[in-house]
Amino acid sequence: MDTDLIQLFKQLENMKQTEEVLQIRKQIKEALYQKLRILTLDLTGIGRVIGYEELQTELTKAINLLEIEKRAERA
């Protein structure tokens, strides 16, 4: 579902930015932010189980991947 929302958001970026398109994009963005908050809470719970040090290590790896993605987008 999240992948579908992301794809739809990207498709809407290429459309004429009517009021309806802008509203849908805003709703999609809000839904994705809500999902991000839920995932963050889930990660905190995972940290309680696997240990916060291990969670931090994994999140650092994820941040490094995000940095690579950002650089690739800029290029």
PADRENRO-760561 format. One record per residue: x, y, z of N, C-alpha, C in turn; residue number from 0; residue in three letters. Coordinates in Angstrom, 2 decimals, always signed. Example, Ala and Ser with C-alpha at 12.3 -4.5 7.8 and 13.67 -1.06 7.14 Angstrom:
2
((+13.19,-5.69,+7.80),(+12.30,-4.50,+7.80),(+13.20,-3.30,+7.80),0,'ALA')
((+12.85,-2.25,+7.08),(+13.67,-1.06,+7.14),(+12.90,+0.03,+7.87),1,'SER')
***
This chain:
75
((+0.82,-1.19,+0.00),(+0.00,+0.00,+0.00),(+0.86,+1.25,+0.00),0,'MET')
((+1.88,+1.28,+0.83),(+2.74,+2.47,+0.88),(+3.42,+2.69,-0.46),1,'ASP')
((+3.82,+1.62,-1.10),(+4.46,+1.74,-2.41),(+3.48,+2.32,-3.41),2,'THR')
((+2.23,+1.89,-3.34),(+1.21,+2.43,-4.23),(+1.01,+3.93,-3.99),3,'ASP')
((+0.98,+4.32,-2.73),(+0.81,+5.74,-2.40),(+1.99,+6.56,-2.93),4,'LEU')
((+3.17,+6.03,-2.78),(+4.37,+6.73,-3.25),(+4.33,+6.87,-4.77),5,'ILE')
((+3.96,+5.81,-5.46),(+3.87,+5.86,-6.92),(+2.81,+6.85,-7.37),6,'GLN')
((+1.67,+6.84,-6.70),(+0.60,+7.79,-7.03),(+1.07,+9.22,-6.80),7,'LEU')
((+1.76,+9.46,-5.69),(+2.27,+10.80,-5.38),(+3.20,+11.27,-6.50),8,'PHE')
((+4.08,+10.39,-6.94),(+5.03,+10.75,-8.01),(+4.29,+11.01,-9.33),9,'LYS')
((+3.26,+10.24,-9.60),(+2.47,+10.48,-10.81),(+1.77,+11.82,-10.75),10,'GLN')
((+1.27,+12.16,-9.57),(+0.57,+13.44,-9.40),(+1.51,+14.62,-9.55),11,'LEU')
((+2.79,+14.41,-9.25),(+3.77,+15.48,-9.42),(+3.86,+15.92,-10.88),12,'GLU')
((+3.64,+14.98,-11.79),(+3.78,+15.25,-13.22),(+2.49,+15.78,-13.85),13,'ASN')
((+1.43,+15.84,-13.06),(+0.15,+16.32,-13.58),(+0.03,+17.83,-13.35),14,'MET')
((-0.90,+18.42,-14.05),(-1.21,+19.83,-13.82),(-1.65,+19.97,-12.36),15,'LYS')
((-1.08,+20.94,-11.67),(-1.30,+21.07,-10.23),(-2.60,+21.83,-9.93),16,'GLN')
((-3.71,+21.16,-10.22),(-5.02,+21.73,-9.91),(-5.25,+21.65,-8.40),17,'THR')
((-6.31,+22.28,-7.95),(-6.65,+22.23,-6.52),(-6.87,+20.79,-6.05),18,'GLU')
((-7.52,+20.00,-6.89),(-7.79,+18.60,-6.53),(-6.49,+17.80,-6.42),19,'GLU')
((-5.61,+17.99,-7.38),(-4.33,+17.28,-7.37),(-3.53,+17.67,-6.13),20,'VAL')
((-3.49,+18.96,-5.83),(-2.76,+19.43,-4.65),(-3.35,+18.84,-3.37),21,'LEU')
((-4.68,+18.76,-3.30),(-5.34,+18.20,-2.12),(-5.01,+16.72,-1.95),22,'GLN')
((-5.05,+15.98,-3.05),(-4.72,+14.54,-2.98),(-3.28,+14.35,-2.57),23,'ILE')
((-2.37,+15.15,-3.14),(-0.95,+15.06,-2.76),(-0.77,+15.34,-1.28),24,'ARG')
((-1.49,+16.33,-0.77),(-1.41,+16.67,+0.66),(-1.90,+15.50,+1.51),25,'LYS')
((-2.99,+14.88,+1.11),(-3.54,+13.75,+1.86),(-2.58,+12.56,+1.84),26,'GLN')
((-1.97,+12.30,+0.70),(-1.01,+11.21,+0.60),(+0.18,+11.48,+1.51),27,'ILE')
((+0.68,+12.71,+1.48),(+1.82,+13.08,+2.31),(+1.49,+12.90,+3.79),28,'LYS')
((+0.30,+13.33,+4.20),(-0.13,+13.16,+5.60),(-0.21,+11.69,+5.97),29,'GLU')
((-0.72,+10.86,+5.06),(-0.81,+9.42,+5.32),(+0.57,+8.80,+5.47),30,'ALA')
((+1.51,+9.24,+4.65),(+2.87,+8.70,+4.73),(+3.57,+9.15,+6.02),31,'LEU')
((+3.34,+10.40,+6.42),(+3.91,+10.86,+7.69),(+3.34,+10.06,+8.86),32,'TYR')
((+2.03,+9.76,+8.81),(+1.41,+8.96,+9.87),(+2.04,+7.57,+9.91),33,'GLN')
((+2.26,+6.99,+8.75),(+2.89,+5.68,+8.67),(+4.31,+5.73,+9.24),34,'LYS')
((+5.03,+6.82,+8.95),(+6.38,+6.99,+9.49),(+6.36,+7.05,+11.01),35,'LEU')
((+5.39,+7.76,+11.57),(+5.29,+7.83,+13.04),(+5.01,+6.46,+13.64),36,'ARG')
((+4.13,+5.70,+13.00),(+3.81,+4.36,+13.48),(+5.05,+3.46,+13.40),37,'ILE')
((+5.77,+3.55,+12.29),(+6.99,+2.75,+12.14),(+8.03,+3.12,+13.19),38,'LEU')
((+8.12,+4.39,+13.52),(+9.06,+4.83,+14.56),(+8.70,+4.20,+15.90),39,'THR')
((+7.42,+4.19,+16.23),(+6.99,+3.54,+17.47),(+7.30,+2.04,+17.44),40,'LEU')
((+7.08,+1.41,+16.28),(+7.40,-0.01,+16.13),(+8.90,-0.25,+16.34),41,'ASP')
((+9.72,+0.63,+15.78),(+11.17,+0.50,+15.94),(+11.58,+0.62,+17.40),42,'LEU')
((+10.93,+1.50,+18.12),(+11.23,+1.64,+19.55),(+10.93,+0.33,+20.28),43,'THR')
((+9.82,-0.29,+19.93),(+9.48,-1.59,+20.52),(+10.49,-2.66,+20.16),44,'GLY')
((+10.94,-2.64,+18.93),(+11.97,-3.60,+18.50),(+13.25,-3.36,+19.29),45,'ILE')
((+13.58,-2.10,+19.51),(+14.78,-1.77,+20.28),(+14.74,-2.33,+21.69),46,'GLY')
((+13.54,-2.37,+22.27),(+13.41,-2.95,+23.61),(+13.76,-4.44,+23.61),47,'ARG')
((+13.52,-5.10,+22.48),(+13.76,-6.54,+22.38),(+15.20,-6.83,+21.97),48,'VAL')
((+15.66,-6.20,+20.89),(+17.00,-6.53,+20.38),(+18.08,-5.70,+21.02),49,'ILE')
((+17.69,-4.67,+21.73),(+18.65,-3.78,+22.36),(+18.79,-2.50,+21.55),50,'GLY')
((+18.88,-1.40,+22.27),(+18.93,-0.11,+21.61),(+20.23,+0.11,+20.84),51,'TYR')
((+21.31,-0.49,+21.30),(+22.58,-0.37,+20.58),(+22.46,-1.02,+19.19),52,'GLU')
((+21.88,-2.22,+19.16),(+21.70,-2.92,+17.89),(+20.74,-2.14,+16.98),53,'GLU')
((+19.67,-1.62,+17.56),(+18.73,-0.81,+16.78),(+19.44,+0.42,+16.21),54,'LEU')
((+20.23,+1.07,+17.02),(+20.96,+2.25,+16.56),(+21.90,+1.90,+15.40),55,'GLN')
((+22.55,+0.76,+15.50),(+23.44,+0.31,+14.43),(+22.66,+0.13,+13.13),56,'THR')
((+21.52,-0.51,+13.23),(+20.69,-0.74,+12.04),(+20.15,+0.58,+11.47),57,'GLU')
((+19.76,+1.48,+12.34),(+19.26,+2.78,+11.87),(+20.37,+3.59,+11.22),58,'LEU')
((+21.58,+3.47,+11.73),(+22.72,+4.15,+11.12),(+22.94,+3.62,+9.70),59,'THR')
((+22.81,+2.31,+9.52),(+22.92,+1.74,+8.18),(+21.83,+2.29,+7.27),60,'LYS')
((+20.62,+2.40,+7.79),(+19.51,+2.94,+7.00),(+19.76,+4.39,+6.62),61,'ALA')
((+20.30,+5.17,+7.55),(+20.61,+6.58,+7.26),(+21.67,+6.67,+6.17),62,'ILE')
((+22.66,+5.80,+6.22),(+23.70,+5.78,+5.18),(+23.09,+5.47,+3.81),63,'ASN')
((+22.14,+4.55,+3.77),(+21.46,+4.25,+2.51),(+20.66,+5.45,+2.02),64,'LEU')
((+20.03,+6.17,+2.94),(+19.29,+7.37,+2.55),(+20.22,+8.43,+1.97),65,'LEU')
((+21.40,+8.57,+2.55),(+22.37,+9.53,+2.03),(+22.79,+9.16,+0.61),66,'GLU')
((+23.00,+7.88,+0.36),(+23.35,+7.41,-0.98),(+22.22,+7.72,-1.95),67,'ILE')
((+21.00,+7.47,-1.53),(+19.82,+7.75,-2.37),(+19.70,+9.23,-2.68),68,'GLU')
((+19.92,+10.08,-1.68),(+19.84,+11.53,-1.89),(+20.89,+11.99,-2.89),69,'LYS')
((+22.10,+11.48,-2.77),(+23.18,+11.86,-3.71),(+22.84,+11.40,-5.12),70,'ARG')
((+22.27,+10.21,-5.24),(+21.91,+9.69,-6.57),(+20.82,+10.54,-7.19),71,'ALA')
((+19.87,+11.01,-6.40),(+18.79,+11.85,-6.91),(+19.31,+13.19,-7.40),72,'GLU')
((+20.30,+13.72,-6.71),(+20.87,+15.02,-7.09),(+21.68,+14.94,-8.37),73,'ARG')
((+22.22,+13.76,-8.63),(+23.10,+13.60,-9.81),(+22.32,+13.51,-11.10),74,'ALA')
***
